[in-house]
């Protein structure tokens, strides 16, 4: 017997769907691939029975419930498409929300914060510095930039900022407008305390690296 690629795919779908039905009969909730296989198999069969496009769409939402699939699977199937054979030829059927999520069903990838407040950079020795933008345009500094190496148009005590960054949440930052002095709070880097990149003034461990970084900063005009 010679089978076309489409026929081979149909047999694969049926095999996976049969496994899904076996799991359901034993009270096992379906994973995403098993749920997809069962939905596809049911809609392909329903189409072969001669049902209309609208009837196939309506039938899709009656096949599985949130209680029959693993938590989060319903949200992973916001849209579902399958090519079915109908009297007028092959058609692509697209179904939206074929499985209605339960009210407490988790959304894959969502961030669930703990209750209460979290103190960022807890226990780190903070330091306040006054910063003046001597340039003619606004300067943005991101939260994890090595403050010692920020734009040379920012005037402040750079030596005091060595090995430190803004005391801001990851992804945040500070905006410095021209001619306006602003106070910022810095905290020491954590982890291995090795700095690479930025303006290239440090390029190595913070510990023991201040003297070389100061020399490089002065040579490049970042400080007098």
Secondary structure as UniProt FT lines:
FT   HELIX           5..25
FT   TURN            26..27
FT   HELIX           32..48
FT   TURN            49..50
FT   HELIX           53..60
FT   TURN            61..62
FT   HELIX           66..68
FT   TURN            71..72
FT   HELIX           73..76
FT   STRAND          79..86
FT   TURN            87..88
FT   STRAND          89..96
FT   TURN            103..104
FT   TURN            108..109
FT   TURN            120..123
FT   STRAND          127..133
FT   STRAND          139..142
FT   TURN            143..144
FT   HELIX           147..149
FT   TURN            152..153
FT   STRAND          154..155
FT   HELIX           159..161
FT   TURN            162..163
FT   STRAND          164..166
FT   TURN            170..171
FT   STRAND          173..176
FT   TURN            178..179
FT   STRAND          181..188
FT   TURN            191..192
FT   STRAND          194..195
FT   TURN            198..199
FT   STRAND          204..205
FT   TURN            207..208
FT   HELIX           210..219
FT   TURN            220..221
//
